[in-house]
Amino acid sequence: MNISGPYEFIVNRSFQGTAWAPTKSCIDYSMLYGYSGVTETELETINLMPNLEALSVWYQKTHKPDYWLAWQALTQVSDLMFKSNMLARYYAYNAYEFIFKDSALVYQGVLAGLSAENQQAVYTDPLFGLDSTDKIAFWVIASENGDQSTSW
C-alpha cells in the first residue's frame, strides 16, 4: 500500500517478457504496474514515484564495496598472468628500462653493425621494434628457445 497524494492506492507489479541475456549476464524484463482502488481521474493525476528496482540496481553498480573491487583487481591480474608469459614481460621491462629506453645506446651497442637508416627502422618498427616493452617481450620469447622457438 502506497500513500501518494490525498488518496490511497494499491500497486501490483508483474514481470513481463523475462529473458536471460547471456552476453550482458543479466535478465531483461519489463514491469507491468497495476493500480487498484483509484478512479480514472486519480490515475491521470501525476504522482512522482521512483522506480525503486532500477534505483537499487544503479546504486549497486555505482557503489561497489571494497572487497568487490579487490576481487575484481585480483581476477584481472591473474587473468593477465595466466594468459601471458609474465617472465618474458619482466625481462622485457627490465631490458627496456635499463638498456633499450636510450635509443643512442641501442644504436651504438645492439645495432652497431647497421647503417643509420636501418638502425632507425629496426628500433622503431611497429611490430618488432625495440622501443617498447611489448615489442621487446617478443624478442625475449624468441631468444629463450633459440631457433626452436615458435616465435623465432
Secondary structure, 3 states (H helix, E strand, C coil): CEEECCEEEEEEEEEEEEEEECCCCEEEEEEEEEEECCCHHHHHCCCCCCCHHHHHHHHHHHCCCHHHHHHHHHHHHHHHHHHCCHHHHHHHHHHHHHHHCCHHHHHHCCCCCCCHHHHHHHHCCCCCCCCCHHHHHHHHHHHHCHHHCCCC
